[in-house]
Amino acid sequence: MGTSERKEREKERKKALILKSAEALILEKGLDNLNMDEVAERAEVSKGSLYSYFRSKTELVLGICNKATGMLSREISEVLTQDIPGIKMVYSIGATFLNFVRAHPEFFRSMRFFDNLKDTDQLSESDYIEMCQGNMNTSFTSMVRAIQVGMQDGSIQSSYDPKELAVLLWSTSHGLVNMAYLHQNTPHFQLLKKNDIDMNSLFEAYMKLIGCGIATEGEVVHDDLKSIFETEKK
């Protein structure tokens, strides 16, 4: 291995360590309390070194978002490799999204941060904006492809426009996933608890509702969907 390759590998190692340190601090203290000094201390790098990788706290959080959306898009893309009907691919993509948020709340916080960003000169200079959006576009394309597979194999009604249907499913499932995040990470969010609603049951009902609306007659899901969901963390 040449000198340049070793330097590049060390650079990537240090960058990954910085991101991991920031993720841990977000879990411990919340995104609003993320402090660049503490990130440098946790990662055992100088502040100068930290700012050479990430020019600001915003850029650091976007770096986490890029990592998060990249991981999620790969997990969703893997659903398309399964030998299952398209309608079940749609269910599995929804479950993948929900389980990802439950397993990585710190990642979802960075994704919410990205969604809430406003256009500024500072943001236009960040490469991570385009990278995050590219990852999200890949996930959306996978949903469109799952719908198209379902239309081709006869498990999803062909009367819909695949892209329009993907937008509807993506936006509504995002709302439910956001509720799951609030339920798990926001103590004052008591809507589900006060109404004695289990998040898994709610998402299963949503999936079955989707099936009634878009599945062909022989493919409407009547069986239990619990197997595709991870056990909710206590």
Contacts in CASP RR format, 6 or more apart in sequence:
PFRMAT RR
TARGET T0000
AUTHOR 0000-0000-0000
METHOD contacts of the structure
MODEL  1
MGTSERKEREKERKKALILKSAEALILEKGLDNLNMDEVAERAEVSKGSL
YSYFRSKTELVLGICNKATGMLSREISEVLTQDIPGIKMVYSIGATFLNF
VRAHPEFFRSMRFFDNLKDTDQLSESDYIEMCQGNMNTSFTSMVRAIQVG
MQDGSIQSSYDPKELAVLLWSTSHGLVNMAYLHQNTPHFQLLKKNDIDMN
SLFEAYMKLIGCGIATEGEVVHDDLKSIFETEKK
1 9 0 8 1.000
14 43 0 8 1.000
14 45 0 8 1.000
14 49 0 8 1.000
14 53 0 8 1.000
15 53 0 8 1.000
17 43 0 8 1.000
17 44 0 8 1.000
17 45 0 8 1.000
18 39 0 8 1.000
18 43 0 8 1.000
18 45 0 8 1.000
18 50 0 8 1.000
18 53 0 8 1.000
18 54 0 8 1.000
18 60 0 8 1.000
19 60 0 8 1.000
19 63 0 8 1.000
19 64 0 8 1.000
19 67 0 8 1.000
20 43 0 8 1.000
21 39 0 8 1.000
21 42 0 8 1.000
21 43 0 8 1.000
22 34 0 8 1.000
22 39 0 8 1.000
22 42 0 8 1.000
22 43 0 8 1.000
22 60 0 8 1.000
22 61 0 8 1.000
22 64 0 8 1.000
23 64 0 8 1.000
23 106 0 8 1.000
23 107 0 8 1.000
24 42 0 8 1.000
24 106 0 8 1.000
25 33 0 8 1.000
25 34 0 8 1.000
25 35 0 8 1.000
25 38 0 8 1.000
25 39 0 8 1.000
25 42 0 8 1.000
26 34 0 8 1.000
26 64 0 8 1.000
26 106 0 8 1.000
26 109 0 8 1.000
26 110 0 8 1.000
27 105 0 8 1.000
27 106 0 8 1.000
30 109 0 8 1.000
31 61 0 8 1.000
31 109 0 8 1.000
31 110 0 8 1.000
31 113 0 8 1.000
34 57 0 8 1.000
34 60 0 8 1.000
34 61 0 8 1.000
36 47 0 8 1.000
36 50 0 8 1.000
36 51 0 8 1.000
36 57 0 8 1.000
36 60 0 8 1.000
37 47 0 8 1.000
39 50 0 8 1.000
39 60 0 8 1.000
40 46 0 8 1.000
40 47 0 8 1.000
40 48 0 8 1.000
40 49 0 8 1.000
40 50 0 8 1.000
43 50 0 8 1.000
54 60 0 8 1.000
54 63 0 8 1.000
56 122 0 8 1.000
58 117 0 8 1.000
58 122 0 8 1.000
58 123 0 8 1.000
58 126 0 8 1.000
59 126 0 8 1.000
59 128 0 8 1.000
61 110 0 8 1.000
61 113 0 8 1.000
61 114 0 8 1.000
62 110 0 8 1.000
62 113 0 8 1.000
62 114 0 8 1.000
62 126 0 8 1.000
62 128 0 8 1.000
62 129 0 8 1.000
62 132 0 8 1.000
63 110 0 8 1.000
63 128 0 8 1.000
63 132 0 8 1.000
64 106 0 8 1.000
64 107 0 8 1.000
64 110 0 8 1.000
65 107 0 8 1.000
65 110 0 8 1.000
65 111 0 8 1.000
65 113 0 8 1.000
65 114 0 8 1.000
65 128 0 8 1.000
65 132 0 8 1.000
66 128 0 8 1.000
66 131 0 8 1.000
66 132 0 8 1.000
66 135 0 8 1.000
67 107 0 8 1.000
68 104 0 8 1.000
68 107 0 8 1.000
68 108 0 8 1.000
68 110 0 8 1.000
68 111 0 8 1.000
69 111 0 8 1.000
69 114 0 8 1.000
69 132 0 8 1.000
69 134 0 8 1.000
69 135 0 8 1.000
69 136 0 8 1.000
69 139 0 8 1.000
70 135 0 8 1.000
70 138 0 8 1.000
71 100 0 8 1.000
71 104 0 8 1.000
71 107 0 8 1.000
72 96 0 8 1.000
72 97 0 8 1.000
72 100 0 8 1.000
72 107 0 8 1.000
72 135 0 8 1.000
72 139 0 8 1.000
73 135 0 8 1.000
73 136 0 8 1.000
73 138 0 8 1.000
73 139 0 8 1.000
73 142 0 8 1.000
75 96 0 8 1.000
75 100 0 8 1.000
76 93 0 8 1.000
76 96 0 8 1.000
76 97 0 8 1.000
76 138 0 8 1.000
76 139 0 8 1.000
76 142 0 8 1.000
76 143 0 8 1.000
77 138 0 8 1.000
77 139 0 8 1.000
77 142 0 8 1.000
79 89 0 8 1.000
79 92 0 8 1.000
79 93 0 8 1.000
79 96 0 8 1.000
79 142 0 8 1.000
79 146 0 8 1.000
80 89 0 8 1.000
80 142 0 8 1.000
80 145 0 8 1.000
80 146 0 8 1.000
80 149 0 8 1.000
82 89 0 8 1.000
82 92 0 8 1.000
84 92 0 8 1.000
85 149 0 8 1.000
85 150 0 8 1.000
85 153 0 8 1.000
85 154 0 8 1.000
85 155 0 8 1.000
85 219 0 8 1.000
86 146 0 8 1.000
86 147 0 8 1.000
86 149 0 8 1.000
86 150 0 8 1.000
86 153 0 8 1.000
86 155 0 8 1.000
86 156 0 8 1.000
87 150 0 8 1.000
87 155 0 8 1.000
87 156 0 8 1.000
87 211 0 8 1.000
87 214 0 8 1.000
87 215 0 8 1.000
87 219 0 8 1.000
87 221 0 8 1.000
88 155 0 8 1.000
89 146 0 8 1.000
89 149 0 8 1.000
89 150 0 8 1.000
90 143 0 8 1.000
90 146 0 8 1.000
90 147 0 8 1.000
90 150 0 8 1.000
90 156 0 8 1.000
90 169 0 8 1.000
90 210 0 8 1.000
90 214 0 8 1.000
91 207 0 8 1.000
91 210 0 8 1.000
91 221 0 8 1.000
91 225 0 8 1.000
91 228 0 8 1.000
92 228 0 8 1.000
93 142 0 8 1.000
93 143 0 8 1.000
93 146 0 8 1.000
94 173 0 8 1.000
94 207 0 8 1.000
95 203 0 8 1.000
95 207 0 8 1.000
95 225 0 8 1.000
95 228 0 8 1.000
95 229 0 8 1.000
97 173 0 8 1.000
97 174 0 8 1.000
97 177 0 8 1.000
98 173 0 8 1.000
98 176 0 8 1.000
98 177 0 8 1.000
98 180 0 8 1.000
98 203 0 8 1.000
98 229 0 8 1.000
99 229 0 8 1.000
99 230 0 8 1.000
100 107 0 8 1.000
100 108 0 8 1.000
101 107 0 8 1.000
101 108 0 8 1.000
101 177 0 8 1.000
101 180 0 8 1.000
101 181 0 8 1.000
102 180 0 8 1.000
102 184 0 8 1.000
102 230 0 8 1.000
102 232 0 8 1.000
102 233 0 8 1.000
103 230 0 8 1.000
105 181 0 8 1.000
105 184 0 8 1.000
105 185 0 8 1.000
108 177 0 8 1.000
108 181 0 8 1.000
112 178 0 8 1.000
112 181 0 8 1.000
114 132 0 8 1.000
117 123 0 8 1.000
117 129 0 8 1.000
123 129 0 8 1.000
140 166 0 8 1.000
140 170 0 8 1.000
143 166 0 8 1.000
143 169 0 8 1.000
143 170 0 8 1.000
144 162 0 8 1.000
144 163 0 8 1.000
144 166 0 8 1.000
147 156 0 8 1.000
147 160 0 8 1.000
147 162 0 8 1.000
147 165 0 8 1.000
147 166 0 8 1.000
147 169 0 8 1.000
148 162 0 8 1.000
150 156 0 8 1.000
151 157 0 8 1.000
151 158 0 8 1.000
151 160 0 8 1.000
151 162 0 8 1.000
154 216 0 8 1.000
154 219 0 8 1.000
155 215 0 8 1.000
155 216 0 8 1.000
155 219 0 8 1.000
156 214 0 8 1.000
156 215 0 8 1.000
156 216 0 8 1.000
156 219 0 8 1.000
157 213 0 8 1.000
157 214 0 8 1.000
157 215 0 8 1.000
157 216 0 8 1.000
160 214 0 8 1.000
165 214 0 8 1.000
169 210 0 8 1.000
172 206 0 8 1.000
173 206 0 8 1.000
176 202 0 8 1.000
176 203 0 8 1.000
176 206 0 8 1.000
179 191 0 8 1.000
179 192 0 8 1.000
179 199 0 8 1.000
179 202 0 8 1.000
180 199 0 8 1.000
180 203 0 8 1.000
182 189 0 8 1.000
183 189 0 8 1.000
183 191 0 8 1.000
183 192 0 8 1.000
183 193 0 8 1.000
183 199 0 8 1.000
184 232 0 8 1.000
184 233 0 8 1.000
191 197 0 8 1.000
192 198 0 8 1.000
192 199 0 8 1.000
192 202 0 8 1.000
198 232 0 8 1.000
199 232 0 8 1.000
200 226 0 8 1.000
200 229 0 8 1.000
200 232 0 8 1.000
203 229 0 8 1.000
204 224 0 8 1.000
204 225 0 8 1.000
204 226 0 8 1.000
204 229 0 8 1.000
207 221 0 8 1.000
207 225 0 8 1.000
208 221 0 8 1.000
208 225 0 8 1.000
211 219 0 8 1.000
211 220 0 8 1.000
211 221 0 8 1.000
212 220 0 8 1.000
215 221 0 8 1.000
END
